[in-house]
Amino acid sequence: MTNTAAIQFIDLAAQRERMGERLHARIRRVIDQGAYIMGPEVRELEAQLAAFSGAKFCLSCANGTDALALPLMAWRIRPGVAVFC
């Protein structure tokens, strides 16, 4: 049996039309403040993501590799240990 259902991609043009100016304003604010790491905008984003997900804490990361490595480090999983998801 073959499933040929198409995967719907996000409509980036519609998203930009809906929130483009708000997004640009926030980006400009971060650039103007110069606080790219642990600044007020980052703290606000983390608080909103924690509230949205129902988590007690939220930590934003620079990239996906950091996002995968940090929990492993927190759980004291050492290099060489196999991890299956």
C-alpha positions in Angstrom: 0.0 0.0 0.0 1.4 3.4 -1.0 0.4 6.6 0.7 0.6 9.5 -1.9 -0.8 12.3 0.3 1.0 15.5 -0.4 2.7 17.3 2.5 1.4 20.8 2.9 4.2 23.4 3.2 3.7 26.6 5.1 2.7 29.6 3.0 5.5 31.9 3.8 4.1 34.7 1.7 0.8 34.7 3.6 2.7 34.5 6.9 4.9 37.4 5.9 1.9 39.5 4.9 0.2 38.7 8.2 3.1 39.4 10.5 5.9 40.8 8.5 6.0 44.4 9.9 5.6 43.1 13.5 8.5 40.7 13.0 10.7 43.4 11.4 9.9 45.8 14.3 11.0 43.2 16.8 14.2 42.4 14.8 15.0 46.1 14.6 14.6 46.4 18.4 17.0 43.5 19.0 19.5 45.1 16.7 19.1 48.5 18.2 19.6 47.1 21.7 22.6 45.0 20.7 21.6 42.3 23.2 21.6 39.2 20.9 22.2 36.7 23.7 20.1 36.7 26.9 18.7 40.1 26.1 15.1 41.2 27.0 13.7 40.0 23.7 15.2 36.5 24.2 13.9 36.3 27.8 10.4 37.4 26.6 10.5 34.7 23.8 11.5 32.0 26.3 8.8 33.0 28.7 6.2 33.0 26.0 7.3 29.6 24.7 7.3 28.2 28.2 3.7 29.5 28.7 2.6 28.2 25.3 4.0 24.7 25.9 3.0 24.5 29.6 6.6 24.1 30.6 8.2 25.5 33.7 11.2 26.7 31.8 12.3 27.3 28.3 15.8 27.7 26.9 16.4 29.0 23.4 19.5 27.7 21.5 21.7 29.0 18.8 21.0 26.0 16.6 19.5 22.5 16.4 22.8 20.8 17.4 22.8 22.7 20.7 19.2 21.9 21.2 20.0 18.2 20.9 23.2 18.3 22.9 22.0 20.3 25.9 19.4 17.8 27.2 22.0 15.0 26.8 24.5 17.0 28.8 21.8 17.7 31.5 21.1 13.9 31.7 24.8 13.2 32.0 24.8 11.1 28.8 28.5 10.7 27.9 30.0 10.6 24.4 29.9 7.2 22.9 26.6 6.2 24.5 23.9 5.2 22.0 20.7 7.3 22.1 17.6 6.1 20.2 14.6 8.3 19.7 
